[in-house]
Amino acid sequence: MKRAWRLKAESDVQRVWQQGRAFAHPLVILRVRPNNLDRSRAGFIAGKKMGNAVVRNRAKRRLREALRPHFPKILTGHDFVLIARGNITQAPFTDIQQAVQEVLKRAKLL
């Protein structure tokens, strides 16, 4: 993903976490908040309950890749965070792609 599309600052992630709306799926949770910018930004989280750093980083890479083809079509002006759930590590990549697409549609971002 391009750097301009990334949500990196901890304060921005906390703002989305506290003030954003949540949309859940068994594999992923999406939290969305308007950002009043001319672009949308995305962040990715995998908690320590998921496993060691290798497992968490793999889950975030898979989420990033599942989101990448949809990102140019996403409405501008939103910050969102995709949170990996524990069973994402055993899920096939096609299921992850469908889960990301489903939560984006429910959030009316696509």
Buried (B, 14 or more C-beta within 10 A) or exposed (E): EEEEBBBEEEEBBEBBBEEBEEBEBEBBBBBBBEBEEEEBBBBBBBEEEBBEEEBBEBBBEBBBBBBBEBBEEBEEEBBBBBBBBBEBBEBEEEBBBBBBBBBBEBBEBE
